[in-house]
Structure formats: structure tokens, C-alpha cells
């Protein structure tokens, strides 16, 4: 029998696999760690609560770009970052539709658009354009998202390349994200409702829908339309919690109406209008801009989300348990979050087919397998062998559970319910396909579930 080791956190001695070597080493599931719940609970407040909540400005919510593990590869700079917070502005800058000019000639439309106010132009033909003027709305704040670096854009978003290690990786791809992709309008008064609309106003305060863009006249005589590649939104069922389930992807129009998806992303024919759904964002709503997908987190939702400090405490708890490589008997440790992209000599590695965690070694690396698959020394299963990385973007977590599971094939580690949630979310890919992907790196998930349970080995002393 095993004698109890010096582990401060304890472990399970149940034999979890089928290999012969498993009898010689105690095994550990991270869920068996006796985490100091009281100390971790202190870390479960949001950054806003941390810094004088009474003086903090009103936060509407945050947009987090899927595919980045806490920051852009070369770091966050200015308006180009992986996470963007929307705060109540000192002065309202929202707009709302007012005067409609129908059957304008292009020259007249240009004259109207040149006024010092916002407008949307719908080009019906070379001889006919409808211009809708927008007027100031003192009750709302407007935030714009797009690829353009011009001043009207608050949050600059570029195409997400799965697993990209530098910003140059994304620049070689021809972008499918609109320069002025969408706008979010937030109510300045409680409950601070946020609504999304396709297209954003350019530097001339205009939105132009050309002849080829899908557009139409509504039943009440107003104009509406869709952008070239569209803005898609998915609201999760049961909010963004442990019980969340994926919703249905919809397309949002320029005026904020909701439609079923077109046959392909840029098809001329719009989908059917969905009368009982709105463009109101909720905690966990996903916004796809055809090249990048954003997660919307409300301020209330973020207050229930683990913080970076909480994730750092979990990392230290795991490392304090001194998990061991069953082959080299060396102690494994997750590197600090600041070194989340650099493979460390103590880095844990995992066999994706079984979940057994090791340090890096060459055991079972046979030439006939071309170096892609390895044989696990513990259970003899053959499959990919990859380093494990902690998921550092706290906004992607649906709960504050310990990091017990990893996405496959990338090896990003987070809680069981977080892996289970993202593995069932179909994310838009290209013009008409969907697949589940790791939120921390955007790699398409593989395997039966898209994630695995991790099995660590305890020390022998």
C-alpha cells in the first residue's frame, strides 16, 4: 500500500487507468486538491469592486475577443486590444433616427449627408437614394467596433488567426471584417441596456449601403439593410453560467432588427425576420464580425466571474501540490501567467487520448509515427502529446472551478464546466460553416468531446 505523502492538498489513490505502470505512482485529479476556499473567495471580486466601488465610473460591460489568452500576441496597445471596457461617457454621444429623405438623387443625398450630423444612405439605384438623418440622443452612449483605425472606431478589431503568436500573423490574411463593422448603443440610465446594430458611422458620420448591399423598405415605410458579410449574434440560454446552453445564431440589421441567417454570409437575399427576438445584448452574448468573434460580458456578470488573481491563486495551489512526471520523476509546474506563451522546462505535458500528465520526455517517440503521435507510458494509448497552458482570460470562464480539464488539441486548461460549455458552442468559420473552438486560442476542437480530464501523478516521497 502507499504511504501518505507530504502533499498539503491530499490526493485520490484510486487506480484511474489500465496500464501496468500505474500501480507504482499515486494519481491525482485536480478536483481532489483541497483548495483554500476562504482565501480564494477573497479573490472572487471584480477589479471594479477592488478599487473604490463608490468612485468607479459606471461600466456597461466588456467585449472580449475570442482566440486570445489575456492579451494580443504582441501586447495590447491603445484601441487595439483583446478586451475593451465600455464605460458611461462624461457626455452622451448616442444618436437616434429622425428625418427621412425619400427619392433623393445621388447629388441631393450627398448634400444631406454632408451636414454635420449622422445619417444612413440606402442606394436603391443610380437615380434613387433614401437618406435617414440621425439626431443626438441624450439618453444613450454609442460605441463603434471595426477594422478601421479612424477616430470614430472605439475598439479596433482585426482577423483572428488560430494560434497566432504575433500580430504579423494576422496581417498576411486578407481581412473580411468591415472597417466600420457594428455599433453598440447603451442606455445611460439603469438597467443600462446595451443593443447592437450592424454597421458603424465613418469619419463623415455616414453609413452607406450601396446598390449591391441587401436592403429593403419595412412594413411601416422605414428603410433597413444588412452589411456585406453581416453581423451575427448568439445569445446563450440560461445566461453565461454553469447551466448555460448554446442559443441560435441570428443576423442583426443596420436598424437592429433580428433575422435568421442568410444561405451564405454575403448572399443578397436576407433571412426571415424573427419577431420575438431583439438586438439587446445579455451576459455571454457572442458577436461575430466575419473574421473575429467577440464575447459580451455585462458588469454584473463580470462581478461573478473569477479574476486574474483568482486564477493565479489556483496556479499556485496546483504547483504547491508538486505534481510529478511518472517517467522522469521531476516536479512539474505551470509557468507564471506573464510567460503564458513560452514552454518552460517544468511545463506539464499531456497525452490527449487519455489525459495522463507528464513532463516533456522522448519515451514512446517512434520514428514510424512521424513525431505526431506518442505512446503514453501509463496506459499505452497512442495519440498527440502537447504542452498544457493555463487559460488566463478570466472572462471566458463560466464558473470559478479548479482547472481540471484541457481543450484538445491545443492544451489550454480551465474548469470542467468551462470546457464543457465552449465545446458545444458552434462558432462561425468562413462564409457558411460552424465549428467549436478553444476560446483561448481559436483552434478548432478535436476528439469525441473536444476536451479531456487531466490525471496528474503524485510525488513518491
C-alpha positions as CSV (number, residue, x, y, z in Angstrom):
1,X,0.0,0.0,0.0
2,X,1.0,3.6,-0.5
3,X,2.1,5.6,2.5
4,X,0.6,9.1,2.5
5,X,3.0,11.7,1.0
6,X,3.8,15.2,2.2
7,X,1.2,16.7,0.0
8,X,-0.6,19.5,1.7
9,X,-3.6,19.1,-0.5
10,X,-4.2,15.4,-0.4
11,X,-4.9,13.1,-3.4
12,X,-7.0,10.2,-4.5
13,X,-5.4,6.8,-4.6
14,X,-8.0,5.3,-6.9
15,X,-6.4,3.5,-9.8
16,X,-7.7,5.5,-12.8
17,X,-6.2,3.8,-15.8
18,X,-5.3,0.4,-17.2
19,X,-1.6,0.4,-17.7
20,X,0.8,-1.7,-15.6
21,X,2.9,1.3,-14.5
22,X,0.1,2.9,-12.7
23,X,0.5,0.7,-9.7
24,X,3.8,2.4,-8.8
25,X,2.7,6.0,-8.6
26,X,-0.2,7.7,-6.7
27,X,-2.5,9.5,-9.0
28,X,-4.2,12.8,-8.7
29,X,-7.2,14.5,-10.2
30,X,-7.0,18.3,-9.6
31,X,-10.5,18.2,-8.2
32,X,-9.1,16.3,-5.3
33,X,-7.0,19.2,-4.3
34,X,-8.3,20.8,-1.1
35,X,-8.2,24.4,-2.2
36,X,-8.3,27.0,0.5
37,X,-11.9,28.2,-0.3
38,X,-11.8,31.1,2.1
39,X,-8.6,32.6,0.7
40,X,-9.9,32.1,-2.9
41,X,-13.2,33.6,-2.1
42,X,-11.5,36.8,-1.2
43,X,-10.2,36.9,-4.7
44,X,-13.6,36.4,-6.3
45,X,-14.4,40.1,-6.7
46,X,-14.2,42.1,-9.9
47,X,-11.5,44.7,-10.4
48,X,-14.2,47.4,-10.1
49,X,-15.0,46.2,-6.5
50,X,-11.3,46.2,-5.8
51,X,-10.8,49.9,-6.5
52,X,-13.2,52.1,-4.5
53,X,-16.5,51.0,-5.9
54,X,-18.2,54.2,-4.9
55,X,-15.9,56.3,-7.1
56,X,-15.7,53.9,-10.1
57,X,-17.5,55.1,-13.3
58,X,-20.5,53.1,-14.5
59,X,-19.4,50.2,-16.5
60,X,-21.8,48.9,-19.1
61,X,-19.8,45.8,-19.9
62,X,-16.8,44.4,-21.7
63,X,-16.1,43.0,-25.1
64,X,-13.5,40.2,-25.2
65,X,-12.1,38.9,-28.5
66,X,-12.1,35.1,-28.7
67,X,-8.8,33.5,-29.6
68,X,-6.5,35.5,-27.2
69,X,-5.3,34.3,-23.8
70,X,-5.5,37.6,-21.9
71,X,-3.8,39.9,-24.4
72,X,-2.9,40.2,-28.0
73,X,0.3,38.3,-29.0
74,X,2.5,41.5,-29.1
75,X,0.6,43.2,-26.3
76,X,-2.4,45.4,-26.1
77,X,-1.9,48.9,-27.5
78,X,-4.4,51.8,-27.5
79,X,-7.7,50.9,-29.1
80,X,-6.3,47.6,-30.4
81,X,-6.5,45.1,-27.5
82,X,-8.1,41.8,-26.7
83,X,-10.5,43.2,-24.2
84,X,-12.4,46.5,-24.3
85,X,-14.4,48.0,-21.4
86,X,-17.5,50.2,-22.2
87,X,-17.9,52.9,-19.5
88,X,-20.5,55.6,-19.2
89,X,-19.3,58.6,-21.2
90,X,-18.9,62.1,-19.5
91,X,-21.3,63.4,-22.2
92,X,-23.9,61.3,-24.1
93,X,-22.9,60.7,-27.8
94,X,-25.8,58.4,-28.8
95,X,-27.9,59.1,-31.9
96,X,-31.5,58.1,-33.0
97,X,-33.2,58.3,-36.4
98,X,-35.2,61.4,-37.2
99,X,-35.9,62.8,-40.7
100,X,-36.3,60.5,-43.7
101,X,-35.5,61.9,-47.2
102,X,-37.1,59.7,-49.8
103,X,-36.4,59.5,-53.6
104,X,-33.3,61.7,-53.4
105,X,-31.0,62.0,-56.4
106,X,-27.4,61.0,-55.6
107,X,-26.4,64.6,-55.6
108,X,-29.1,65.6,-53.1
109,X,-28.2,62.6,-51.0
110,X,-24.6,63.7,-50.9
111,X,-25.7,67.3,-49.9
112,X,-27.8,65.9,-47.0
113,X,-25.0,63.5,-45.9
114,X,-22.5,66.4,-45.8
115,X,-24.4,68.0,-43.0
116,X,-22.8,68.0,-39.6
117,X,-24.9,65.2,-38.3
118,X,-25.2,61.4,-38.6
119,X,-27.0,59.7,-41.5
120,X,-27.5,56.4,-43.2
121,X,-27.8,56.3,-47.0
122,X,-29.6,53.5,-48.8
123,X,-28.8,53.5,-52.6
124,X,-31.7,51.8,-54.4
125,X,-30.5,52.6,-57.9
126,X,-28.2,55.1,-59.6
127,X,-31.1,57.5,-59.7
128,X,-32.6,57.0,-56.3
129,X,-31.3,57.1,-52.7
130,X,-33.0,57.2,-49.4
131,X,-31.3,59.1,-46.6
132,X,-32.2,58.8,-43.0
133,X,-30.9,61.5,-40.8
134,X,-30.0,60.8,-37.2
135,X,-30.2,63.3,-34.3
136,X,-28.5,63.5,-30.9
137,X,-29.9,61.2,-28.2
138,X,-29.1,62.5,-24.7
139,X,-30.1,59.2,-23.1
140,X,-27.6,56.9,-24.8
141,X,-23.9,56.3,-25.4
142,X,-22.6,54.9,-28.7
143,X,-19.5,52.7,-29.1
144,X,-18.2,51.6,-32.5
145,X,-16.2,48.5,-33.5
146,X,-14.4,47.7,-36.7
147,X,-11.1,47.2,-38.5
148,X,-10.6,50.9,-39.3
149,X,-8.1,52.9,-37.1
150,X,-10.0,56.1,-37.8
151,X,-11.2,58.1,-34.8
152,X,-14.9,57.1,-34.9
153,X,-13.8,53.5,-34.0
154,X,-13.6,52.9,-30.3
155,X,-12.4,49.3,-30.5
156,X,-10.1,48.2,-33.4
157,X,-10.6,44.5,-34.2
158,X,-8.6,42.5,-36.8
159,X,-8.9,39.0,-38.1
160,X,-8.2,36.3,-35.5
161,X,-5.8,33.6,-36.8
162,X,-6.0,30.4,-34.7
163,X,-2.8,30.0,-32.6
164,X,-1.2,33.2,-33.9
165,X,2.0,34.2,-32.0
166,X,2.4,37.7,-33.4
167,X,0.3,40.5,-34.8
168,X,2.1,40.0,-38.2
169,X,0.4,36.6,-38.5
170,X,-3.0,38.3,-38.8
171,X,-1.8,41.0,-41.3
172,X,-0.9,38.5,-44.0
173,X,-4.6,37.4,-44.3
174,X,-7.0,39.5,-46.4
175,X,-9.5,40.8,-43.9
176,X,-13.2,40.0,-44.1
177,X,-14.0,42.3,-41.2
178,X,-15.7,45.6,-42.2
179,X,-13.8,48.8,-41.5
180,X,-16.9,50.1,-39.6
181,X,-18.4,46.8,-38.6
182,X,-21.0,47.5,-35.9
183,X,-22.1,49.9,-33.1
184,X,-23.4,49.3,-29.6
185,X,-25.9,51.7,-28.1
186,X,-26.0,51.7,-24.2
187,X,-28.8,53.3,-22.1
188,X,-27.2,55.8,-19.7
189,X,-29.8,55.0,-17.0
190,X,-30.4,51.8,-15.2
191,X,-30.6,49.0,-16.1
192,X,-28.0,50.2,-18.7
193,X,-29.4,48.1,-21.5
194,X,-27.0,47.5,-24.4
195,X,-28.2,47.0,-28.0
196,X,-26.2,46.1,-31.1
197,X,-26.6,47.3,-34.7
198,X,-24.8,46.3,-37.9
199,X,-22.5,49.0,-39.5
200,X,-20.8,52.0,-37.9
201,X,-20.6,55.6,-38.8
202,X,-17.5,56.7,-40.7
203,X,-15.4,59.9,-40.2
204,X,-18.1,61.8,-42.1
205,X,-20.7,60.5,-39.7
206,X,-22.3,58.5,-42.5
207,X,-23.2,54.9,-43.2
208,X,-23.5,54.0,-46.9
209,X,-25.3,50.9,-48.2
210,X,-24.5,50.6,-51.9
211,X,-26.6,49.1,-54.7
212,X,-25.3,45.6,-54.0
213,X,-26.0,45.6,-50.3
214,X,-29.2,43.8,-49.1
215,X,-31.7,46.5,-48.2
216,X,-35.5,46.9,-48.2
217,X,-38.4,49.0,-47.1
218,X,-40.1,47.8,-43.9
219,X,-43.9,47.5,-43.4
220,X,-44.1,50.9,-41.6
221,X,-42.3,52.6,-44.5
222,X,-38.8,52.8,-43.0
223,X,-35.6,51.5,-44.6
224,X,-33.4,48.7,-43.3
225,X,-30.4,46.7,-44.6
226,X,-27.6,44.3,-44.0
227,X,-23.8,44.8,-44.3
228,X,-21.8,42.8,-46.8
229,X,-20.6,40.0,-44.6
230,X,-23.1,40.6,-41.8
231,X,-23.1,40.9,-38.0
232,X,-24.1,37.7,-36.3
233,X,-25.2,37.4,-32.7
234,X,-25.9,34.4,-30.5
235,X,-27.5,34.7,-27.0
236,X,-26.8,31.7,-24.7
237,X,-29.7,30.1,-22.9
238,X,-29.7,30.4,-19.1
239,X,-27.2,33.3,-19.3
240,X,-23.4,32.9,-19.0
241,X,-23.4,30.4,-16.1
242,X,-22.6,26.8,-15.2
243,X,-26.0,25.9,-16.7
244,X,-25.5,27.8,-20.0
245,X,-26.6,26.2,-23.2
246,X,-25.9,27.5,-26.8
247,X,-28.6,29.6,-28.4
248,X,-29.3,30.2,-32.1
249,X,-27.2,32.4,-34.3
250,X,-29.0,35.3,-35.8
251,X,-28.1,38.2,-38.1
252,X,-28.6,41.8,-36.9
253,X,-29.6,44.5,-39.4
254,X,-28.5,48.1,-39.6
255,X,-31.6,49.2,-37.7
256,X,-31.2,46.5,-35.1
257,X,-33.8,44.0,-36.3
258,X,-33.2,40.3,-36.0
259,X,-33.2,37.8,-38.9
260,X,-32.4,34.2,-39.5
261,X,-29.1,33.6,-41.3
262,X,-28.6,34.0,-45.0
263,X,-27.8,30.9,-47.1
264,X,-24.2,32.2,-47.2
265,X,-22.5,35.0,-45.4
266,X,-22.8,37.6,-48.2
267,X,-25.9,36.4,-50.0
268,X,-28.2,39.1,-51.4
269,X,-31.3,37.6,-50.0
270,X,-31.9,38.3,-46.3
271,X,-33.2,35.6,-43.9
272,X,-36.6,35.6,-42.3
273,X,-37.3,38.3,-39.7
274,X,-37.5,36.9,-36.1
275,X,-40.3,38.9,-34.4
276,X,-39.9,37.6,-30.9
277,X,-36.2,38.3,-30.5
278,X,-34.3,41.6,-30.0
279,X,-30.9,43.0,-30.5
280,X,-30.5,43.5,-26.8
281,X,-27.2,42.0,-25.6
282,X,-27.1,39.8,-22.5
283,X,-24.3,38.4,-20.4
284,X,-22.4,35.9,-22.6
285,X,-23.8,37.1,-26.0
286,X,-21.4,36.3,-28.9
287,X,-20.9,38.8,-31.7
288,X,-19.4,37.5,-34.9
289,X,-17.9,40.1,-37.4
290,X,-16.8,37.5,-40.0
291,X,-13.1,37.2,-39.1
292,X,-13.3,37.8,-35.3
293,X,-15.8,36.8,-32.6
294,X,-16.5,38.9,-29.5
295,X,-17.9,37.9,-26.2
296,X,-20.1,40.4,-24.4
297,X,-19.9,40.4,-20.6
298,X,-22.1,42.6,-18.5
299,X,-20.7,44.4,-15.5
300,X,-23.0,42.3,-13.2
301,X,-21.8,39.1,-15.0
302,X,-18.1,40.1,-14.5
303,X,-18.7,40.6,-10.8
304,X,-19.4,36.9,-10.5
305,X,-16.5,35.9,-12.7
306,X,-13.1,34.7,-11.4
307,X,-10.4,37.4,-11.6
308,X,-6.8,37.1,-12.8
309,X,-5.8,37.0,-9.1
310,X,-8.2,34.0,-8.5
311,X,-6.6,32.2,-11.5
312,X,-3.1,33.0,-10.2
313,X,-4.1,31.5,-6.8
314,X,-5.3,28.3,-8.5
315,X,-2.0,28.1,-10.4
316,X,0.0,28.4,-7.2
317,X,-2.2,25.8,-5.5
318,X,-1.5,23.3,-8.3
319,X,2.2,24.0,-8.2
320,X,2.3,23.7,-4.4
321,X,1.0,20.1,-4.7
322,X,4.2,19.2,-6.6
323,X,2.8,17.0,-9.3
324,X,5.4,14.7,-10.8
325,X,6.3,13.3,-14.2
326,X,5.9,9.5,-13.8
327,X,8.8,8.9,-16.2
328,X,11.5,11.4,-15.2
329,X,10.2,11.9,-11.6
330,X,10.8,15.6,-11.9
331,X,8.4,18.1,-10.4
332,X,6.0,19.8,-12.8
333,X,4.9,23.4,-12.5
334,X,2.7,25.8,-14.6
335,X,4.7,28.9,-15.6
336,X,3.6,32.3,-14.5
337,X,0.8,34.0,-16.4
338,X,3.3,36.5,-17.8
339,X,5.1,33.6,-19.5
340,X,2.0,32.0,-20.9
341,X,3.4,31.5,-24.4
342,X,6.8,30.2,-23.6
343,X,7.4,26.5,-23.0
344,X,9.2,26.1,-19.6
345,X,11.4,23.1,-18.7
346,X,9.0,22.2,-15.8
347,X,5.9,22.6,-18.1
348,X,3.3,19.8,-17.8
349,X,2.6,17.9,-21.0
350,X,-0.5,15.7,-21.6
351,X,-1.4,12.7,-23.8
352,X,-4.6,13.9,-25.3
353,X,-6.2,10.5,-25.8
354,X,-6.0,9.5,-22.1
355,X,-5.3,12.7,-20.1
356,X,-2.2,11.4,-18.3
357,X,0.1,14.4,-17.4
358,X,3.9,14.1,-17.8
359,X,6.9,16.3,-18.1
360,X,8.5,16.5,-21.6
361,X,10.4,13.4,-22.5
362,X,11.1,11.2,-25.5
363,X,9.6,8.0,-24.3
364,X,7.4,6.4,-26.9
365,X,8.6,8.8,-29.7
366,X,8.9,6.3,-32.5
367,X,10.1,7.3,-35.9
368,X,7.3,5.5,-37.8
369,X,4.8,7.8,-36.2
370,X,6.4,10.8,-37.8
371,X,6.7,12.5,-34.4
372,X,3.0,13.4,-34.4
373,X,1.7,10.8,-32.0
374,X,3.2,9.3,-28.9
375,X,2.5,6.3,-26.8
376,X,1.5,7.0,-23.1
377,X,3.8,5.1,-20.7
378,X,0.9,4.8,-18.2
379,X,-1.8,3.2,-20.4
380,X,-0.2,2.6,-23.8
381,X,-2.7,4.7,-25.7
382,X,-1.3,6.4,-28.7
383,X,-2.1,10.0,-29.6
384,X,-1.0,13.6,-29.6
385,X,1.4,14.8,-26.9
386,X,1.1,18.6,-26.2
387,X,2.1,21.1,-23.5
388,X,-0.5,22.4,-21.1
389,X,-1.3,26.1,-20.9
390,X,-3.4,27.8,-18.2
391,X,-6.4,29.7,-19.6
392,X,-5.6,33.2,-18.4
393,X,-8.6,35.2,-19.8
394,X,-10.9,35.1,-16.8
395,X,-13.8,36.4,-18.8
396,X,-14.2,33.1,-20.7
397,X,-14.8,31.1,-17.5
398,X,-18.5,30.2,-16.7
399,X,-17.6,29.3,-13.1
400,X,-14.8,29.5,-10.6
401,X,-14.0,25.8,-10.5
402,X,-10.4,24.5,-10.4
403,X,-8.6,23.8,-13.7
404,X,-9.2,20.1,-14.1
405,X,-9.7,19.8,-17.9
406,X,-7.9,20.8,-21.1
407,X,-9.1,21.6,-24.6
408,X,-8.0,19.3,-27.4
409,X,-5.8,19.6,-29.4
410,X,-4.3,22.9,-28.0
411,X,-3.9,22.0,-24.3
412,X,-5.4,25.1,-22.8
413,X,-6.5,24.3,-19.2
414,X,-9.6,25.6,-17.3
415,X,-12.5,24.4,-15.3
416,X,-14.6,21.4,-16.3
417,X,-17.8,23.4,-16.9
418,X,-15.9,26.0,-18.9
419,X,-14.5,23.3,-21.3
420,X,-18.0,21.6,-21.5
421,X,-19.7,24.9,-22.4
422,X,-17.3,26.1,-25.1
423,X,-17.1,22.6,-26.6
424,X,-20.8,22.8,-27.6
425,X,-20.7,26.3,-29.0
426,X,-20.7,26.4,-32.8
427,X,-18.6,29.4,-33.8
428,X,-18.9,30.8,-37.4
429,X,-16.0,29.9,-39.6
430,X,-15.6,31.2,-43.1
431,X,-18.7,32.1,-45.1
432,X,-21.1,29.2,-44.2
433,X,-19.5,26.8,-41.7
434,X,-19.5,26.5,-38.0
435,X,-17.3,24.6,-35.5
436,X,-16.4,24.6,-31.8
437,X,-13.1,26.2,-30.9
438,X,-10.9,26.9,-27.9
439,X,-11.8,30.4,-26.6
440,X,-8.2,31.0,-25.6
441,X,-6.5,30.4,-29.0
442,X,-9.4,29.8,-31.5
443,X,-8.1,26.3,-32.6
444,X,-10.9,24.1,-33.8
445,X,-11.6,21.4,-31.2
446,X,-10.9,17.7,-31.9
447,X,-11.7,14.4,-30.4
448,X,-15.0,13.0,-29.2
449,X,-15.7,15.8,-26.7
450,X,-13.2,18.4,-27.7
451,X,-11.7,18.3,-24.2
452,X,-10.1,15.8,-21.7
453,X,-9.9,15.3,-17.9
454,X,-6.4,15.7,-16.6
455,X,-4.8,13.0,-14.5
456,X,-1.7,14.2,-12.6
457,X,0.8,11.9,-10.7
458,X,1.6,12.5,-7.0
459,X,5.2,12.5,-5.6
460,X,6.7,9.3,-4.1
461,X,8.2,10.9,-1.0
